[in-house]
Amino acid sequence: MSSLISGFEYDIFISYRQKDNKYDGWVTDFVNHLKGELEAAFKEDISIYFDENPHDRLQDTYNVNKSLEGKLKCLIFIPILSQTYCDPGSYAWQNEFMVFKSSVADDRFGKDVKLRNGNVASRILPVRIHDLDQDDVNLFEKETGSVLRAIDFVFKTSSGVNRPLMSNEDHPNDNLNKTYYRDQVNKTVNAIKEIIVGLKTVTALPVKEIIATGKVSYEIKKEEIKEAQPGQASISRSKIFSGIIFAVVLVAFFLAYPKIFSTRNNKIPKDPDGKISLAVNTFQNLTGDTSLNYMEVGLPNILRGYLGNSNELSVQSTTTMDEVYQSMRVTNDASLTPSLSREAAIRLKAGTYLTGSFQKIGGKTLIQVELNETKRGIVLMSDTAEGILTSLNDYKRISTSISQKLKNFLEIKAISNNTNIEFRDAFTNSSEAYRKYIKGMNSFTTGDYKSAIRLFKEAYINDTTFTLAMFYLANANYYFSVSSTDPLYSQQALFWTQKAYDSKERLPEAYQLWVEMWRSFNITMNSDEVLYYCSLLEKSDIKSRYYLFDIGVTYSDVFKMWDKGISLFQKVETLSTEWGKDWEFKEYYKYYADACHYKGLHEKEAAIYETGLKLFPDNRDLIWGQARCATATGDSVKAKELINKLLKLWKERDTPQGKIENFLGNLYYDANFLDKAEEHYRAALKSEPDESWWMNILAAFLFDNDRDIVEGMKLINNAIKINPQNGFLLWTKGNGCYKQGKYKEALDLLLRAKEMNTSVFPQLDKEIQTVRDSLNRQN
């Protein structure tokens, strides 16, 4: 018997030392009572792995049985804590407890799960049958990372008795713990039920439950992920195609953020090789203490050495600086005024120059540096540091601090000079984090989400305050989850969405609103809030195509507000014209054309596809849309040519026949050729008769177009038998019941579908209200 949740072998694994079961069979008796209580508490059968055979455990030096490794893939691990269990040399500790603890950290739930009541419980549920030595308690708590909270089956008396509580105690009132065996078994079952319900909730229902635990693995699975196919995310007049769309709306977090330092100029002049040239001048000694004159050249030398290691900077050497000072008739150990510093930079043709000074403040020395642009002599950034220069440790600390800040600032500017204008600026002080972020953005815009996840994660590791990296980790994981069957990626996306929300104060106000919108979309799932934030964001004067695209997608694809979506897409188009280059982002052409299609603007739709396909000539999404447009406008020759091209591309990718038929069904449905659409939906199901999603697609089509309600109900009922936890199937059945006039049943199904949703679906909300209105009229 398998687990209640797919992907797991057992619901419960009982781990114990054989010596604790030899004398009186306590563990066997406990398991039998536990099974009885579980049967009374659960509608489903709960699977338990309990090995009564002592032979494979008598030798604690045995290797792990390979079959045992699979059995440890369970929902709940119950160790029976005795006076001998917490023994690092024992079989049960090494090969059961430690193995489960290690494996649970990498599965999709993690070690801890949030319960319905808001509390968090561990999937390691200890049952204690003896009072433990403190060393054993310490060991257990060290390995689990939490305080030992065991369900006690300890019989303890004033005379010093310390043994397992029996199911048939002769003198139960003598137990100082005042616990009763049956009550403790029941308490164990209640704890099991809370954990399993929590795990099932994470699997199927609220997004907030996944986020609250914060136990999502950040690692990327190594297996190959199938590429999303064209037409799979098509928005049609029916919600049967909406199952994958919600993730696509997250595409446009590519935004421009304010500068990391106060600056009056966004761009710094660079050399022909793309580097920023820098002249570090001698500092001014304002302390009045001539014994500190060595600092005038000492500090600049340290800065030159540190900054000279950067690949993005071209730092003038100390020798070069000495030579230019001599040409200016200034001694190389003399302090330079700001005007002379600029003159030195001009002679060296350095784009930037650094000036500095130090003075006494009380018992400490205050060092001040200014980075300037040579051409205009304006200050780009300034910084101060305080310490005792006569202290070697302070001297090193101050030098390192100033050097690091300067290096980060200049490297970020140098990298941004060679970066796409769309995501040039970012809110981070770490040049290494910025470098990873830029590479991540490049991977993201080309559709390499796996690399993007890795790079954004590396950016976050370099700067854990980097809110934008958190955003894109969420974004890339969402896109990856579209084509992956592993729920890990969508869980990671939810985790990073919440994490970005928690640090949104680091962003400007307009972008905080953007974060709020996404939280409303994915966490609180409040469609009214999403529209509210869209209306605020729409008024912003931010010139970012990604920003405008994101709002446009939300309006058009989520709320079917085609006019508003098209208006924002047109603003993107205007920016591209102003910047003199078409936007190399394929999702823009797809969703702009979609909005025009549903609005009936087919001439504009065709033009958008033409532009997009010049940039992405073999993109199947765009070719699919172009074929749909040709079909809708009656250009059968062009439509046939494009469909044949699609068929060739699909075959080259080994696309399953069922998916090909479904894509074609979507194409004809969107082009309003309903008979052809039904033909292909039936062909998809015929190619894979047991595929619940093809049953759902065909059933929804039959319901939405009043073609055959009876057949549709048979199809969707079969689909639900195969996949009872799929909310979209319940949604479809709810519509079928509505068509049959079964309003109460329809409302129940639609509400259940809404509970299972992991995003905003305004169409479902409208359908629920329609059913409620019909039910009220009926009553």
N, C-alpha and C positions, 0 to 999 in steps of 0.2 A: 504494500500500500504506500503510495507516494504522499508527498506533502500537500497541504492545502494551497500552497503557492508554487507555481511552476518554477522549475530551476532548482528545487531543493528535494533531497531524498526523503527526509523525515521531518516531522514537525518538532519532535523532542528527542534528544539524545541523553540517556542516563549514564553518567560516568561515576565509577566507584572502584574502590580497592576490593579485590576478591576476598581478602581476609575479613572485611566488614560484613560479608554475606555468608560466610562459612558456618559460623556458630549457630545462628538461629534463623538464617534466611531473611534478615530484616529488610534488605533491599528488595528482594523478590516480593515480599509481603507489601511493601510500600508501593511498588509498581502496580501490583494488582488492585490495590485500593485506589491508586491514582487513575487507572483506566476506568474504573467504575464511576468515579466522580466526573471524569471527562465526558463520558457518555451522557451523563445527565446534564452537563453544562453546554455541550455543543450539538448543533443539528448535524454537522458533518462528523465523519470518523476522523479522529486524531491519531496520527501514526507515531509510534514510539519505538526507538531502537534501544533495546535492553538485552545485553548478552548474558545469558544465564550459564553458558558453558565456561567452566573455570580453566579449561586446558590451555587456551591461548593467552592466559594471563598469569599462570603460575610462575612463569619465567619473566621477571621484570626487564630482562635484557633482550627480549624478543624485538625484532624489527616491526615497524608498523605494517600490519596487513593491508595490502592495497585496497581490499574491499572496504576496510574500515575508513579509509580516507574519504570515500564517497559517502558513507553513512554519516560522517561528521558534517556534511553539507546539510545542516538542519537549521530550523528557525530558532530553537531555544536549546541551550545546553544546561543540563542540571547536574552539577557536581555534588556528590554526597560527601559533605565535609565531616570527616572523622578525625580521630587523633593521628591517623596515619596517612591521610590523603595528601596533605600539603608537603609532599616529599619530592624534591626536584629529581631524585634518582628513580622514582617509580614509573611504571608503565603508564598508569592512568594520568599522571601529571605531565609526563613528557609527550606522550603520543595521543592524548585526548584533549586535556585542558589547554596545553600550550598550542597545539595544532589548531584547535577551534579558535582560540584567541587571535592567532595570526591570520587565519583564513577569513574570519568575520570582518577584519579591518578592511579587506579588499572587496567584499561583496557589495551588492547595491544598497544594502540597508545600513551597514556599519554595526558597531557593537551596541549602540544605544538607540532606542526608538521612542518617539514622543507618543504618549498615550492620549486617549480622547479627552481626559480631564486636564490635559495640559502638562502633566508631570512627565518626566523622562525615566525610563526603566532600561536596565541592561538585559541583553539577550542571554547573559550568563546568570542563571537563577539558582543560587546556592541553597541547598537544604543541609542544615547543620544537625548532626546527631550526637555530638559531644561538645562540651566546652573546650575551646581550643587554647593551646599555648599561645602566648603573645607573639612569639616568633612566627608561628604558623599564620596568625592573623596578619602580621606585617607582610609576610611573603605574598599572601593572597591579594592584599590591597595594593602592593607594589605592582604585581602583574596585571591586575584589572584596572588600575588607575583610579579606583574609587573606594569609598568606605565599604566595608563588608556589611551588607544588609541581607542576612540569611533568614529563611523560614525555619524556625527552631523546632526540632523534634528531640529535645533534650529532657530527660527525666532527671531531676536534681532534688536531693533531699538534704535536710540539715545534718544528717549523719555522714555526709560526704559522698553519696551516690551520684555518679555522673555517667549515665548510659543512654542509649537510644530509647525514645518514648515508644511503647508497644501499643498495638491496636487493641489489646485486651488486658489493660492494667488491672492488677488485683487491688491496688490501693491508689487510685488516680488522685485523690485529694492530698496525698503526701508530696506531690510534685510542687516544689517551691515556685516553679515558673507558671503554675496555674494554667497550663495548656492541655488540651485534649486532642488525642490523635485525629479523630474524624474532623475536628475543626481545623487542624493544621493542614490536613489533606485538602480540605475545601479551600483554605487560604491559598494553597499552592495552585490549585486549579484556577482560582480567580485571577491570580497573578499571570498565569499562562494565557488565560483568555484575554486579559488586557493587552498583553504583548502581541498576541496574534492579531487581534483586531487593529492594533496600531500599525502592524506591518502590512496588513491587507489594505488599510486606509492609505498608507504611503504608496502602495502599488496602484490603487485604482482611483483615489479621490482627491482630497484637497491639496493644493500646492503648498499652502502654508505649513502643512504638517511636515513636508520634506525639508523645508527651510529651517524650521524651528530647531531641529536636532543639530544642524551644522556638521553632520557626520558624513558628508558626501565625499567620496574619494576624488582626488584631483588628478589621478593618473589617467592616461589615455589607453584604451584597449589597443592591442596590437593587431587584431584581426582586421582584414580588409573590410571596408564599408562599401556597400553597393551604391553606385552613383544614382542620384535622383533622376527619374526619367521625365521627359517632357510631357506636359499635359496632366501629370500627376497632381500638380498643385493648381490646376485651372479653376477659376472662380466661375461657376455657371449660375443660371437662374435657380438652380436647385442646390440645397445644402449637401447633396450627396458627395460633392467634391470638396467640401470644406474641411475634411479631417486633417489635412496636412498644412493648410494655409496659415494657421495662426502663427506658426514659427517664422514664416517668411516675412511677416510684417516687421520683425525685429531688425531687418537688414540695415537700417540707416542710423547707426550710432556714429558715423564718421563725421565728427564735428570739430570745430576749431575752438580751442580753449584759450583763456588769457595767458599772459606771459608769467613765467615763474618768478621773475624779478621785476621791480619797477624799472621800466625802460621807456625811452621816448622815441625809439626807432625799432621797427620790427626786423629790419634786415641789416646785416653787418657786411661791409665790403669783403670780398674774398679774392684770393689770388687765382690766376688762371687754372691752377691745379685743383681748385675747389676748396682749398684750405683757407683758414682765417689767419692772417699774419698779425703778430703781436710783438710789440716792443715793451719790455719791462724795464722801467727807468729806476735809477737810484732813489732811495727814499729820503725824506726830510726828517732830521732829528730836531724835534721841537721840545725836547726835555730840558735843554740847558746843560745836560751832563755830557761832556765831551768824551767820557770813557765809553759811551755807547755809540760813538761815531761808526764803529765797525758794522753796526746794524744797517747803516745806510746802503751798504753794498751786500752785506751778508743775507738780509731777507730777500732782496731781488734775486740773488744767485740761487737761493733755495727754490723760489717760485719758478725760475727759468728751468731748473732741473726737473721739477715735477711736471710742469706744463709741457716741456719739450718731449715727453714720452707719448703725447697724444698724436694719433694719426690724423686728426682733424685740424690740428693747429701747426702753424709755422712760426716758431718762437725764435726771435733774434738771439744769438749767442752772446755771452758776456764779452767775448773778444770783439764782436761786431759793435756792441754798444760802446765799448771803450774807444774804438776807432772813430765812431761818429761824434763822441764827446770831444775827442781831440780836435776833430775838424771844426767843432764849434768853439774851440778854445776853452773847454770846460774840463777840469781834472776829473779823472775817472772815479775818484773817491769823494767828489763833492756832491752835495744834495742838489737836486734840480727842482726849480719852481715849475708849476704846471705849464707855463708858457714855453719854457725851454724843453720840457718833456714832449710837448706837441711838436715843436720844431725838430727834435730828434726823430720822431716817428715819421714826419714828412720827408726828411732826408733819406730815411730808410725805406720809404714807400710802404710802410706798414699800415694796414687798414685800421688797426686799433693800437692803443697804448695804455699802459698801466702806470699810475702815479700812486705814491704812498707816503705816509708820514707816521710818526709815533711820538707820543707825549705822555707825561706823567699825570696820573689822576690818583691822588692819594698815594697809597703804597704800591699801586699797580701801574702798568704801562698800557696805554690804549693805542692800538694800531688801526689805522684807517687806510683803505685802498679804494681807488676809483678806476673803473674801466671806461675808457673814452673812445669815441669814434674819431679818427684822425681828421677826416675831411671837414667835418663841421665842428669838431671840438666839443661835442655833447657827451654828457655822462650816460653810459649804457647801464651800468650797475655800480653799486657801492656796497661796501661791507666793513664791519668793524670787528675787532677781537680784543679781548682784555686778558692780561695775565702778568706774570713777573718774568721779564725777559732774562733776568740773571739766573733763573731756574731752567736747567736743561730740559726738564719734562715740559714745562710751560712753553718754552721756546719751540720745541718740536710740535706740541699740540696746536699752538697758534699758527705756525707755518703750514701744517698739514690741513687745518681747517680752512684757512683762506685759500690755499692752493686747490683744495677739492671743490670748493664753491665756484671758484673762477673756472676751473676745468669743466665742471658740469655745465655752467652757463654757456661758455664758449663752444663746447662740443655740441650742445643742443642746437645752438645757432648755426654751427657749421653743417650739422646733419640736416637741419630744416632747410638750408639753402639749396640742398639737392633733393628735396622731397616734394612730392605732389602737393599742390596748394590745398587740396581738400582736407588733408589731415596733418598739415605742417606743424601746427601748434598743439601742445599737449600739456596737461597740468601735472608736471613732475619735475623734481629738482635733480633727478639722477640721469646723467647722460647715458649710462648703460641701460637703464630701464627704457629711456626714450628710443635708443637704438633698437632694442628688441620690439618695442611697440611699433615702430615704423616698418620693420620687417614683417611683423604680424599683420599689419594693415595691408601690406602688399600681398601677402598670402591670402588674406581674407577676400580682397577684391577680385582675386583670380579664382576663387572658389576652392582653394586648398585649405579647408577648415581644420584638418588634422594638424598641419604645421602652424596654423594661426593659433590654435589652442595652446600648443607647446610654447610658442613665442610670447603670447600674452601672459602665460603663466610665469615665464622667466622674467618678463617685465615686472610683474607683481612681486616676485621674489626679491628683485633688486630694489623695489620701492613699494613697501606694503601699504603706503598711503596713496598709491596711484589709482585713483577712482576710475579713470578712463580704461585702464587695463582690466579692471573688474568688469566693467560694462562689456568689453569685447570678449572676455572669457565667457560671459553669459551668451552673448550674441553668437559666437562661433560654436559653442556647444549646442545651441538651439538648431543651427543650420545642420550640424553633424547629426543631430537626433532625427532630422527629417528622413534621412535615408538609412538610419540605423535602427535595428530592432531592439537594441539594448537600452533600457530606460535610464541607464547611468548618465547619459549625456544630457537628457532633459532635466534630470535631478541636479546635475552640476550647474546647468544654466539657471535653474531656480535659485540655487545657493548663491551664485555670483550676482544675480539680480538683486537679491536681498542685501548682499554685502555692499554692493555699490550704493544702494539706497541708504544704508547705514552711514556711509561716508560722503553723502551728497553735499554736505556743507562745505566741502573743499572746492565746490564748483560755483560758478557765477549763478545768479538767480535764474536766468533763462534756462540754463541747463539743469538746474534743480527741478524745474517744472517738467523737463523732459524725463528725468528719472522718476518723478511722481507719476507721469503718464504710464510708464512701463510697469511700475509697481501696480498701478490700478489694472493694467491689462493682464498681468500674469500672476500677481499675488492676491490682491483683494478681488480681482475679476469683477470690477464694477464698471459697466459700460457707460453709465452716466458720467462717472469721473473721467473716463478716458476721453469722452467728447468734450468735457469741460477743459481739460488740459490741452487738447488739440486746438480749441478755440483761442486759448491764450498763446500757445506756441505759434499759431498761424499769424499773429500780429507782430511777431518779432522781426527785427530788421537784420537778423543774422544772414550774411551772404554765404550760405553753405548749401551746396546741392544735396548733400546727404540729409541734412536737416529737413529741407523742404520735401525731399522724396519720402522720408519717413512719415511725415504728417499726411502727405498725399496718399500713401499706401494704407494708412490707418483709416482715413476717410473712405477710400474707394473699396478696398478689399474686405474690410471688417464691417463697415456700416452701409456699404452699397450706395454711398453718397458720391455718385460719379462726377457730378459737376464740381464739387469741392476738390476731389482728387485731381481732376484734369486741370483745374486752376493752379494747383501747386506744382504739378508736373510741368506746366507751361512756364512757371517761374524758373524751374530748373533749366528748361530749354533756353530761356533768355540769358541766364548766367553763362551757359555754354557758348552762346553766340558772343557775349561780351568778352569772354576769355579766349575766343578764337579756336576752340577745340571741342569736338564732340566728346561727351562723357564716356569713358571706357568702363562702364558698369552695366552688365547685361540685364540685371534685374530691373533697372530703370525702364529699358525699352519694353520689356515684357509687361510690366504692370501699367505703364502709360498706355500701351496699345490695348491692354485688357479693358481699361476704363473707357477708352474710345469705342471699343467694340460693343460694350454693353449699353453705351449711350447712342449707338447707331452711327457714329462718325467714322465710317469705314474708309473713306478717302484718307483721313488723317491717320487712321490705324495702319493702312498700307504704307504710308510714308515713314512712319516710325519703325516698322519692321525693316524697311529698306536701309535706313540709317544703321540700325542695330546689326544687321547682317553684314554690313561692310566691315564692321569691327569684329564681329564674331560669326564668320561665314558658315561654320558647321554646328552652330548652337541649335540643338533640337527643340528647345522651348520656343525659340523665335521662328524656326521653320514650321513648327506645329501651329503657331499662331498665325503665320502667313497663310498656311493652307486653310485654316478656319476662315480667315478673312476672304480668301478667294472663293471658298464654298458659299459663304453667306451672300456674296455679291453676284453669284451666278457665273463666275469665271471657271467653268468646269475643266477646261484644258489646263489652266495653271494649277488648279487644285489637284488634279490627277498627277501632274508632274511633281508637285511638292510632296504629296502623299507617298509616291513611289520613292522619292529621295529619303523620306522619313523611314520607310520600311527597310531600305538598304542600311541606313544608319543603325536602326534597332537590331537588325540581324547581325551586324558587325559587332554589336555590344552583347550579343547573346541574350537579348531581352526576352523573357518568357512570353509565350503566345497570349496568355491571359492578359498581361499588361498591355501588349500591343493592341488587342481588341478593345480594352478599356479606354486607351488613349484615343482610338478612333471613335469610339462611342461618345466620348467627351467632345471631340471635335464636331461631330455632326449635331450633337445636342445643342452646343453653343451656337451653331449655325442655323438652328431651328429646322433641321431635317430629322424629325422625331422617329420616323420609321427606320431610317438608316442607323440612328443611334441605338434603338432597341435591338436591331439585328446584331450589332457589334457587342452590346452588353450580354446578349444571350450567347454569343460565340465565346466571350470571355469565360462565362460560367461553364459552358460545355467543355472548354479546354481544361478546366480545373473544377470538377463538379463538387468537391468538398471544400472549396475556398469560401469562407463565410463572408469575406468582403465583396466578392462578386455577387453573392446572393443579396447582400445589402444594397449594392448599386442598382441591381435590376429591380428589386422590390421598391426602392425609393422612386425610381423612374416610373414604375407602374402606378404608385400612389399619387405622385405629383401631377401626373398627366391623365389621371382617371382612366387607366387602360384596363387593368384587371386587378381589382382590390383583393379578390379571393386568392388568386395565385400569389400576389405580393405577400399576403399574410402567411401563406405556407412557406414561402422563401425565407421571410425574416424570422419566423419561428425556428426553422432549421438552423439558421445562422446563429441565433441566440443559444441554441443547444450546444453548438460547437464552441462558441465564445461568449459565455454569459456575462463576463465582466466588461464588455465593450460598450461604452456609453452611447456611441454613435448608432449601434444596432438598436438600442432601446429607443433612441430618438426616432429612428425610422418606424419602428413598430408603433410608437405613440401616434405618428401621423396616420398610419394605417387604421388604428382604432378610431381616430377622429373621423376618417372617411366613412367608417362603418357606423358612426353615430354613438360609439361607446366613449362618451366624453369623460366619465370618471376614470376609466382604465387608461385612457389617453393621457389625462392630466398626471396620473401617478407615474406613468412611464416617462413623460417629458421632464417631470421634476427629478426623477432618479437620474435621467441623462444629464440634467444640469448639474447635479451634485458630482457627477463623474467628470465633468468638464475640467480641463486644465487651463482654460483661457476664456476670454470674452467671446460669446456668440450671441450677438443681438438678435439674429434670426430666430434662435431658439426661444429667447425671451418673448418675442412677438407671438410665436406659435403657442406658447404657454398662455399668454393673455387671451388669444383667440379661443382657445379651448375653455378657459375659465368663463369667458363671456357666453359661450354656447351652453355651458353647464348651468350658468345662472338663468339663462332664458328657459332652459328645459325644466328647471325647478320652479 
